[in-house]
Amino acid sequence: MLNVFLICLFVSGIIGGTYYYFNNKRAKSYHAYDVDEDRFQIKSLVDFVQETFNDILKLNLQTMNISRDEYEKRMQSKNQLRIALKNCIFGDINAKNFVKSYIRDILLKSYKIDEDNIDKVIHFNSPVDLSIQDKFEILLYMYKKDHGYWALDKIISENGLDRPRMEDGEESIKFIITAEDIDNVYKETVKRSIHFEDKLNIVVQRVYQLYKGYSVVDEIRDMKIDGVSGGVSGIPGSFFQEISYSKDLLTKLPCAYDSVWIFFKGKTIHLPFLSFGSERELVRVCKNIYRYNNPGQLSETNGYMVNELKDGCRVVVARPPFCESWVFFVRKFDSAPNKKLEELIQDKNNQLPIDCLKWLIKGCRVTAVTGSQGTGKTTLLMSIVKFINHTFTLRIQEMAFELHLRKLYPERNIVSFRETASVSGQEGLDLQKKTDGTVNILGEVATAPVASWMIQMAQVASLFTIFTHHAKTSEDLVLALRNNLLQTRVFNNERVAEKQVADVVNFDVHLYKDINGNRYIQRITEIIPLEKSADYPDSYKNAENLEQKLDSLYETVREYFIRVTDRKVFETRDIIVWENGEYKTAGMISRKSYEEMAQHLDRQEREEFSLFLHSNWGSSYE
C-alpha cells in the first residue's frame, strides 16, 4: 500500500512539475515578447535617450582615473553637448544637428538599433502599417536629401497640393492638404526600399522632435516657407470642461492640439493629418519656442510673448486665460532670398511696375508698401533695396529684426536697430541721426509711435524713407498716419497733421492677394499735396456801393471757411493699375515729382527715365 502511495505521489510530482515548467516558459515567452515590443516604441527610445544625456551630463569626471589631457577633452565635449542641448530649442540648426548626431550614436551603440530591428520602430517595409505622419516624414526626408530646406516647397508645388478646394456642403474654397494627398504622393515617390542609414536618420529625427524639438512641426519650421502655426483650430481644452460631451462625439471632434497650419506663398494651408498628440505636447512646444535670448516668462499674468528665433524667424506665443488655447505663430522671412522682382511680379506686362519701382527708389521718393498680411510687403521691400544707390548708407528701424538685409546685401553699409525693453524706438531714431545714415527703412508702421518715428525720419533723419503699412487705400494711409500723429500729440490740428503726412509720403505701392492666393501689385499711387498759395478774393475793394461790397466780402468769407473746413489737403493719382491679369498705365506722375526725382539722377539716368515715361505714357516733362 505504501508503494502504491509513493508511486502516485511520484507521478503527481512529475505531472505538476511538467505543467509548471511549460506554463512558466509560456509566460516568460509572452512577457519577453511584451518587453521586446515596448523596447521599440518611440517613447521608450525617447526615455532612453533622455536618461543617457542626463547620465553624460551628471558624470563626475574627477572620480575617474584618467589623464589631465583626457579629462580636459571629455570636459570640453561635455560642455559642447550642454550648450547644444540648450541652443537647439532656439532655432539653431547647427546645435540641432549636433544633438541629433549624439542621438544617432546612442541608438546605434547603446540601444543596439540595427537593420534587423529598426523596422520595429517604424514599419518602413510595410506601407500598410505606416501612419500618415510616418509617410509625411519619410517623404520630407527623401525630398530634403535632394532639395535641402526647399523640400516642403517641392512636395507642395510639384504635386499641386496648394490648389484651392471646395468640398461638398461648403460655400467657399479653402486650402488643405489631406491624408489622402500624402498617401498618394508617398505611393508615387517611395517605390523602392529605404536604406538603413535613411531609416536611422528618420528615427533619429522622430526621437529628437519629441525630446528637444518642436514636435510634428520641427522639420516644417526649418523649411523655406512663409510660416507655421499650431493650436489655432479645433476645440480648446477648456470647452470640454465647460460642456458635457459624449465619448463618441469627443473622438470625432478635432482638438486644439490637432491643429497644424502652414503659410505658403501667401496661402494659409491646413495640415489635418498632423497632430501634437496631446495638450501637454502642444504646451511644451509653446513654452520652448519663444525662449531665445530670455525675453521673459510666459504666464497667466503675461499671456503672450513676441520674440524671434536664432535664425531670424518671428515667433508669437499666447496662452490661456489671455487666449482661449495655447497657440504659436512662426513667421519666416527667408522663403524668397535674393529673388528677382521678375519672380515676385509675374503677371502680363510685369516690366512696367518693375521699372516704375526702380525709378521711384532711384529718384529717392518716400514710398509706402501697403497691403494686408501675407501679400508680400516685406519680401517686396527687401527686393527693391537693390535699386538704392550703392553710395548711400542704410539704417533700419524695426520692432523686431525681420528684414535681415545684411544677409541679402553683405557688401553694403547697413545697420539695423530695434526697440527693446530698455531702449525705446524714439531713442533708437535719435541715435540713427548720429550714425551717418542716408536712407531709412522702417520695417512696419503698425502703431502710433512708429508712425511718428516714420514722419520724423522722412523729414529730418534721412534723404528718403521706405516703410510698410496695412492701409487698404492711399486715402486710408494718409488719414491713418494723420490720426497717429494726433494720437501721439505731435500735432493737435487735424488739417496740419494731414498736410504734414501728405507732404512727406510721396507714393503708395499697394499689394493684394486674391481668394486663390495669387499676389500682385494692385496699384502704384502718387499722393499729391494741393497748394494753398492762391490769394483770397478781394473784389470787394473795387465795389462801387455798399451792397456790392457786402456781396464781395461774403464771397471772400465763404472762401475762407471752405479752405478752413472742406478744402482737400491732398489728392491721389493712380500711376499704374492691375486689371484682368495685366499691368496698365493710368495717370502721369506730377511735374513736381518728376523734377524732384530728376535731381537725384545723373544725366544718363534722366534720359532713361524720360524715355520710360514717354514710351509708356506718351509724354515726358522734358
FENCOR-V118828 format. One record per residue. N is the residue number from 1. RES is the residue in three letters. NEAR is the number of other ideal C-beta (glycine too) atoms within 8 Angstrom. D_FIRST is the distance of its C-alpha to the first C-alpha in whole Angstrom. Layout:
N,RES,NEAR,D_FIRST / N,RES,NEAR,D_FIRST
This chain:
1,MET,4,0 / 2,LEU,5,4 / 3,ASN,6,5 / 4,VAL,7,5 / 5,PHE,8,6 / 6,LEU,8,9 / 7,ILE,8,10 / 8,CYS,8,11 / 9,LEU,8,12 / 10,PHE,8,14 / 11,VAL,8,16 / 12,SER,8,17 / 13,GLY,8,18 / 14,ILE,8,20 / 15,ILE,8,21 / 16,GLY,8,23 / 17,GLY,8,24 / 18,THR,8,26 / 19,TYR,8,27 / 20,TYR,8,28 / 21,TYR,8,30 / 22,PHE,8,32 / 23,ASN,8,33 / 24,ASN,8,34 / 25,LYS,8,36 / 26,ARG,8,38 / 27,ALA,8,39 / 28,LYS,8,40 / 29,SER,8,42 / 30,TYR,8,43 / 31,HIS,8,44 / 32,ALA,8,46 / 33,TYR,8,48 / 34,ASP,8,49 / 35,VAL,8,50 / 36,ASP,9,52 / 37,GLU,9,54 / 38,ASP,8,55 / 39,ARG,7,56 / 40,PHE,10,59 / 41,GLN,9,60 / 42,ILE,9,64 / 43,LYS,7,63 / 44,SER,10,61 / 45,LEU,14,63 / 46,VAL,11,66 / 47,ASP,8,64 / 48,PHE,11,63 / 49,VAL,13,67 / 50,GLN,9,67 / 51,GLU,8,65 / 52,THR,10,66 / 53,PHE,11,70 / 54,ASN,8,69 / 55,ASP,8,67 / 56,ILE,9,70 / 57,LEU,9,73 / 58,LYS,6,71 / 59,LEU,7,70 / 60,ASN,6,72 / 61,LEU,10,74 / 62,GLN,5,75 / 63,THR,4,71 / 64,MET,7,71 / 65,ASN,2,72 / 66,ILE,7,75 / 67,SER,5,78 / 68,ARG,5,81 / 69,ASP,6,82 / 70,GLU,8,79 / 71,TYR,12,78 / 72,GLU,8,82 / 73,LYS,8,81 / 74,ARG,10,77 / 75,MET,9,79 / 76,GLN,8,82 / 77,SER,8,79 / 78,LYS,12,77 / 79,ASN,8,81 / 80,GLN,9,82 / 81,LEU,14,78 / 82,ARG,9,79 / 83,ILE,9,82 / 84,ALA,12,81 / 85,LEU,11,78 / 86,LYS,9,81 / 87,ASN,10,84 / 88,CYS,13,82 / 89,ILE,10,82 / 90,PHE,11,85 / 91,GLY,10,86 / 92,ASP,10,86 / 93,ILE,8,85 / 94,ASN,6,85 / 95,ALA,14,83 / 96,LYS,12,81 / 97,ASN,8,81 / 98,PHE,12,80 / 99,VAL,14,77 / 100,LYS,11,76 / 101,SER,8,76 / 102,TYR,11,74 / 103,ILE,13,71 / 104,ARG,11,71 / 105,ASP,9,70 / 106,ILE,12,67 / 107,LEU,15,66 / 108,LEU,11,66 / 109,LYS,7,65 / 110,SER,9,63 / 111,TYR,9,61 / 112,LYS,7,61 / 113,ILE,10,63 / 114,ASP,8,63 / 115,GLU,5,64 / 116,ASP,4,60 / 117,ASN,10,60 / 118,ILE,14,63 / 119,ASP,10,63 / 120,LYS,7,60 / 121,VAL,11,63 / 122,ILE,11,65 / 123,HIS,8,65 / 124,PHE,12,68 / 125,ASN,6,66 / 126,SER,8,66 / 127,PRO,8,69 / 128,VAL,4,67 / 129,ASP,5,65 / 130,LEU,12,68 / 131,SER,5,69 / 132,ILE,10,73 / 133,GLN,10,73 / 134,ASP,10,71 / 135,LYS,14,74 / 136,PHE,12,77 / 137,GLU,12,76 / 138,ILE,14,75 / 139,LEU,14,79 / 140,LEU,13,81 / 141,TYR,12,79 / 142,MET,11,80 / 143,TYR,13,84 / 144,LYS,11,84 / 145,LYS,7,84 / 146,ASP,7,87 / 147,HIS,10,89 / 148,GLY,5,88 / 149,TYR,8,88 / 150,TRP,9,90 / 151,ALA,13,87 / 152,LEU,14,86 / 153,ASP,13,90 / 154,LYS,11,90 / 155,ILE,13,86 / 156,ILE,12,88 / 157,SER,8,92 / 158,GLU,6,91 / 159,ASN,8,88 / 160,GLY,6,91 / 161,LEU,10,88 / 162,ASP,11,91 / 163,ARG,5,93 / 164,PRO,9,93 / 165,ARG,8,91 / 166,MET,7,91 / 167,GLU,6,88 / 168,ASP,3,88 / 169,GLY,3,89 / 170,GLU,7,91 / 171,GLU,2,94 / 172,SER,6,95 / 173,ILE,8,94 / 174,LYS,10,91 / 175,PHE,11,90 / 176,ILE,9,86 / 177,ILE,10,84 / 178,THR,8,81 / 179,ALA,8,77 / 180,GLU,6,78 / 181,ASP,10,81 / 182,ILE,14,79 / 183,ASP,10,77 / 184,ASN,8,80 / 185,VAL,12,81 / 186,TYR,13,78 / 187,LYS,9,77 / 188,GLU,6,81 / 189,THR,9,81 / 190,VAL,11,77 / 191,LYS,5,77 / 192,ARG,4,75 / 193,SER,5,72 / 194,ILE,10,73 / 195,HIS,6,72 / 196,PHE,8,70 / 197,GLU,6,73 / 198,ASP,11,74 / 199,LYS,13,71 / 200,LEU,13,70 / 201,ASN,10,74 / 202,ILE,14,73 / 203,VAL,14,70 / 204,VAL,12,71 / 205,GLN,13,74 / 206,ARG,11,71 / 207,VAL,14,70 / 208,TYR,14,73 / 209,GLN,13,75 / 210,LEU,11,72 / 211,TYR,10,72 / 212,LYS,9,75 / 213,GLY,11,77 / 214,TYR,9,79 / 215,SER,13,76 / 216,VAL,11,76 / 217,VAL,12,80 / 218,ASP,12,80 / 219,GLU,11,81 / 220,ILE,13,83 / 221,ARG,12,85 / 222,ASP,7,86 / 223,MET,11,88 / 224,LYS,9,91 / 225,ILE,13,92 / 226,ASP,11,93 / 227,GLY,11,91 / 228,VAL,13,87 / 229,SER,14,86 / 230,GLY,14,83 / 231,GLY,13,82 / 232,VAL,8,85 / 233,SER,8,83 / 234,GLY,11,80 / 235,ILE,9,79 / 236,PRO,9,80 / 237,GLY,10,76 / 238,SER,9,78 / 239,PHE,8,79 / 240,PHE,9,75 / 241,GLN,5,75 / 242,GLU,5,78 / 243,ILE,5,77 / 244,SER,2,74 / 245,TYR,8,73 / 246,SER,5,70 / 247,LYS,6,67 / 248,ASP,6,68 / 249,LEU,8,72 / 250,LEU,9,71 / 251,THR,6,70 / 252,LYS,5,73 / 253,LEU,9,75 / 254,PRO,8,76 / 255,CYS,10,76 / 256,ALA,15,79 / 257,TYR,13,76 / 258,ASP,11,76 / 259,SER,13,80 / 260,VAL,16,82 / 261,TRP,13,85 / 262,ILE,14,88 / 263,PHE,14,91 / 264,PHE,12,93 / 265,LYS,8,96 / 266,GLY,12,97 / 267,LYS,9,94 / 268,THR,8,92 / 269,ILE,14,89 / 270,HIS,11,85 / 271,LEU,10,82 / 272,PRO,10,79 / 273,PHE,10,77 / 274,LEU,9,76 / 275,SER,8,75 / 276,PHE,12,74 / 277,GLY,7,71 / 278,SER,7,71 / 279,GLU,10,74 / 280,ARG,6,72 / 281,GLU,12,73 / 282,LEU,15,77 / 283,VAL,10,77 / 284,ARG,9,76 / 285,VAL,14,79 / 286,CYS,16,81 / 287,LYS,9,81 / 288,ASN,9,81 / 289,ILE,13,84 / 290,TYR,14,87 / 291,ARG,10,86 / 292,TYR,10,88 / 293,ASN,5,91 / 294,ASN,4,89 / 295,PRO,8,91 / 296,GLY,6,90 / 297,GLN,4,87 / 298,LEU,12,86 / 299,SER,6,85 / 300,GLU,8,85 / 301,THR,4,89 / 302,ASN,9,90 / 303,GLY,12,89 / 304,TYR,11,90 / 305,MET,12,91 / 306,VAL,7,93 / 307,ASN,12,93 / 308,GLU,11,93 / 309,LEU,12,90 / 310,LYS,9,91 / 311,ASP,8,92 / 312,GLY,11,95 / 313,CYS,13,93 / 314,ARG,11,94 / 315,VAL,15,91 / 316,VAL,11,91 / 317,VAL,14,87 / 318,ALA,11,87 / 319,ARG,13,84 / 320,PRO,11,84 / 321,PRO,5,86 / 322,PHE,8,89 / 323,CYS,11,87 / 324,GLU,5,85 / 325,SER,10,82 / 326,TRP,14,82 / 327,VAL,14,84 / 328,PHE,15,86 / 329,PHE,10,89 / 330,VAL,13,89 / 331,ARG,12,93 / 332,LYS,12,94 / 333,PHE,13,97 / 334,ASP,9,96 / 335,SER,11,96 / 336,ALA,9,99 / 337,PRO,7,100 / 338,ASN,4,104 / 339,LYS,9,104 / 340,LYS,7,107 / 341,LEU,11,109 / 342,GLU,8,109 / 343,GLU,7,105 / 344,LEU,12,106 / 345,ILE,10,109 / 346,GLN,7,108 / 347,ASP,10,110 / 348,LYS,6,113 / 349,ASN,8,116 / 350,ASN,11,114 / 351,GLN,6,116 / 352,LEU,12,119 / 353,PRO,12,116 / 354,ILE,11,115 / 355,ASP,9,119 / 356,CYS,12,120 / 357,LEU,13,117 / 358,LYS,10,118 / 359,TRP,11,122 / 360,LEU,14,121 / 361,ILE,13,119 / 362,LYS,14,122 / 363,GLY,13,124 / 364,CYS,9,122 / 365,ARG,12,122 / 366,VAL,11,120 / 367,THR,14,117 / 368,ALA,15,114 / 369,VAL,13,111 / 370,THR,14,110 / 371,GLY,12,107 / 372,SER,8,104 / 373,GLN,4,101 / 374,GLY,10,99 / 375,THR,11,103 / 376,GLY,12,103 / 377,LYS,11,105 / 378,THR,12,104 / 379,THR,12,104 / 380,LEU,13,107 / 381,LEU,13,108 / 382,MET,12,107 / 383,SER,12,108 / 384,ILE,12,112 / 385,VAL,13,112 / 386,LYS,6,113 / 387,PHE,8,116 / 388,ILE,10,117 / 389,ASN,5,120 / 390,HIS,5,118 / 391,THR,3,120 / 392,PHE,9,119 / 393,THR,11,116 / 394,LEU,16,114 / 395,ARG,15,112 / 396,ILE,14,109 / 397,GLN,16,108 / 398,GLU,13,105 / 399,MET,9,103 / 400,ALA,10,100 / 401,PHE,9,100 / 402,GLU,12,100 / 403,LEU,13,103 / 404,HIS,11,102 / 405,LEU,14,105 / 406,ARG,9,105 / 407,LYS,7,102 / 408,LEU,10,104 / 409,TYR,9,107 / 410,PRO,6,107 / 411,GLU,3,110 / 412,ARG,9,112 / 413,ASN,5,113 / 414,ILE,11,110 / 415,VAL,10,109 / 416,SER,13,107 / 417,PHE,10,106 / 418,ARG,10,104 / 419,GLU,7,104 / 420,THR,5,101 / 421,ALA,3,100 / 422,SER,3,103 / 423,VAL,7,106 / 424,SER,6,107 / 425,GLY,11,109 / 426,GLN,8,112 / 427,GLU,8,112 / 428,GLY,13,110 / 429,LEU,13,113 / 430,ASP,8,116 / 431,LEU,9,114 / 432,GLN,14,115 / 433,LYS,9,118 / 434,LYS,5,118 / 435,THR,9,116 / 436,ASP,4,119 / 437,GLY,13,117 / 438,THR,8,120 / 439,VAL,14,117 / 440,ASN,16,115 / 441,ILE,15,112 / 442,LEU,16,110 / 443,GLY,13,106 / 444,GLU,12,106 / 445,VAL,13,109 / 446,ALA,7,106 / 447,THR,7,107 / 448,ALA,10,111 / 449,PRO,9,111 / 450,VAL,14,110 / 451,ALA,14,113 / 452,SER,12,115 / 453,TRP,13,114 / 454,MET,13,115 / 455,ILE,14,118 / 456,GLN,10,119 / 457,MET,15,118 / 458,ALA,13,120 / 459,GLN,7,123 / 460,VAL,5,123 / 461,ALA,11,120 / 462,SER,11,120 / 463,LEU,6,123 / 464,PHE,11,120 / 465,THR,13,117 / 466,ILE,15,114 / 467,PHE,13,111 / 468,THR,12,109 / 469,HIS,13,109 / 470,HIS,8,107 / 471,ALA,12,110 / 472,LYS,6,111 / 473,THR,8,114 / 474,SER,11,117 / 475,GLU,7,119 / 476,ASP,9,115 / 477,LEU,15,115 / 478,VAL,14,118 / 479,LEU,9,118 / 480,ALA,11,114 / 481,LEU,15,116 / 482,ARG,13,118 / 483,ASN,9,116 / 484,ASN,14,114 / 485,LEU,16,117 / 486,LEU,12,118 / 487,GLN,7,115 / 488,THR,10,115 / 489,ARG,6,118 / 490,VAL,8,120 / 491,PHE,9,122 / 492,ASN,4,123 / 493,ASN,6,125 / 494,GLU,7,124 / 495,ARG,8,127 / 496,VAL,8,127 / 497,ALA,13,123 / 498,GLU,13,123 / 499,LYS,11,126 / 500,GLN,12,125 / 501,VAL,13,122 / 502,ALA,13,124 / 503,ASP,6,126 / 504,VAL,10,123 / 505,VAL,13,121 / 506,ASN,10,122 / 507,PHE,14,120 / 508,ASP,16,117 / 509,VAL,13,114 / 510,HIS,14,112 / 511,LEU,15,108 / 512,TYR,12,107 / 513,LYS,12,103 / 514,ASP,6,103 / 515,ILE,6,100 / 516,ASN,6,99 / 517,GLY,12,99 / 518,ASN,7,102 / 519,ARG,11,104 / 520,TYR,10,108 / 521,ILE,13,111 / 522,GLN,9,112 / 523,ARG,12,115 / 524,ILE,15,117 / 525,THR,12,120 / 526,GLU,14,123 / 527,ILE,14,123 / 528,ILE,12,127 / 529,PRO,9,129 / 530,LEU,9,132 / 531,GLU,5,135 / 532,LYS,6,137 / 533,SER,3,140 / 534,ALA,5,142 / 535,ASP,4,145 / 536,TYR,7,145 / 537,PRO,9,148 / 538,ASP,7,151 / 539,SER,8,153 / 540,TYR,13,154 / 541,LYS,5,156 / 542,ASN,5,159 / 543,ALA,11,159 / 544,GLU,4,162 / 545,ASN,6,161 / 546,LEU,6,159 / 547,GLU,6,157 / 548,GLN,10,156 / 549,LYS,10,155 / 550,LEU,9,153 / 551,ASP,9,151 / 552,SER,12,151 / 553,LEU,9,150 / 554,TYR,8,147 / 555,GLU,11,146 / 556,THR,12,146 / 557,VAL,8,143 / 558,ARG,8,141 / 559,GLU,10,141 / 560,TYR,9,140 / 561,PHE,8,137 / 562,ILE,9,136 / 563,ARG,8,135 / 564,VAL,7,134 / 565,THR,6,131 / 566,ASP,4,131 / 567,ARG,9,132 / 568,LYS,6,129 / 569,VAL,9,128 / 570,PHE,12,127 / 571,GLU,6,126 / 572,THR,12,124 / 573,ARG,11,124 / 574,ASP,10,122 / 575,ILE,14,123 / 576,ILE,14,120 / 577,VAL,9,117 / 578,TRP,13,114 / 579,GLU,6,115 / 580,ASN,3,113 / 581,GLY,6,111 / 582,GLU,9,114 / 583,TYR,12,116 / 584,LYS,10,120 / 585,THR,7,123 / 586,ALA,9,124 / 587,GLY,7,127 / 588,MET,7,128 / 589,ILE,9,128 / 590,SER,9,130 / 591,ARG,6,133 / 592,LYS,7,132 / 593,SER,13,129 / 594,TYR,12,130 / 595,GLU,9,133 / 596,GLU,11,130 / 597,MET,15,128 / 598,ALA,10,131 / 599,GLN,6,131 / 600,HIS,8,128 / 601,LEU,11,128 / 602,ASP,5,130 / 603,ARG,6,133 / 604,GLN,6,131 / 605,GLU,9,128 / 606,ARG,11,131 / 607,GLU,8,132 / 608,GLU,8,128 / 609,PHE,14,128 / 610,SER,11,131 / 611,LEU,9,130 / 612,PHE,11,127 / 613,LEU,14,128 / 614,HIS,10,131 / 615,SER,5,129 / 616,ASN,8,126 / 617,TRP,8,129 / 618,GLY,4,132 / 619,SER,7,134 / 620,SER,9,134 / 621,TYR,8,136 / 622,GLU,4,138
